[in-house]
Amino acid sequence: MLVKTPAIKLGVEVRDSRVEEGRLVLSGVANAMPCTVEIGDKELVRIAGRLLKPAVIGLFFKGLFRKDD
């Protein structure tokens, strides 16, 4: 995953996901820095709604069945 800001671009790798205190917690690294993202229930519903588009679903299946080089 690539996170772009006006100041920097960060390569982010999510290595773990869990639910803590009613929030989805994604843990991983941003470049070499450990990081976490915490997503609340209402925000998760909004994100899921935006992901349920034909183009995104197609990209998911493309990645699911793609052979690694």
C-alpha positions in Angstrom: 0.0 0.0 0.0 1.3 3.5 -0.7 0.3 6.4 1.4 0.9 9.8 -0.2 1.0 13.1 1.7 2.1 16.5 0.4 5.4 16.0 2.3 6.2 12.3 1.8 5.2 9.0 0.2 5.2 6.0 2.5 5.2 2.3 1.6 2.9 0.7 4.2 2.7 -3.0 4.8 -0.1 -4.3 7.1 1.1 -7.3 9.0 -1.6 -7.9 11.6 -5.2 -7.0 12.2 -7.3 -7.4 15.3 -10.3 -5.9 17.1 -9.5 -4.0 20.4 -12.0 -2.0 22.4 -14.5 -1.9 19.5 -12.0 -0.7 16.9 -10.3 -2.5 14.0 -6.5 -2.1 14.6 -4.2 -2.7 11.6 -0.5 -3.0 12.6 2.5 -3.0 10.3 5.4 -0.9 9.0 5.5 2.4 7.1 8.9 2.2 5.3 11.0 1.1 8.4 8.7 2.7 11.0 6.3 0.6 13.0 2.7 2.0 12.7 -0.9 1.3 13.5 -4.2 2.4 12.1 -7.3 2.3 14.3 -10.7 2.3 12.6 -14.0 2.8 14.5 -17.2 1.0 13.6 -18.9 3.9 11.8 -15.8 4.7 9.8 -15.4 1.0 8.9 -19.0 1.0 7.5 -18.2 4.0 5.3 -15.0 2.4 4.1 -16.7 -0.9 3.3 -19.4 0.9 1.4 -16.8 2.6 -0.7 -15.0 -0.7 -1.4 -18.2 -2.4 -2.7 -17.8 -1.0 -6.2 -17.4 -3.2 -9.2 -13.9 -1.8 -10.0 -12.7 -2.5 -6.5 -14.2 -6.0 -6.4 -12.6 -6.7 -9.8 -9.2 -5.6 -8.5 -9.7 -7.8 -5.4 -10.3 -10.9 -7.5 -7.4 -10.0 -9.9 -5.1 -9.9 -6.9 -6.5 -13.0 -5.4 -5.8 -15.1 -8.5 -2.6 -13.4 -9.7 0.5 -15.5 -9.7 3.5 -13.9 -7.9 6.5 -13.4 -10.0 
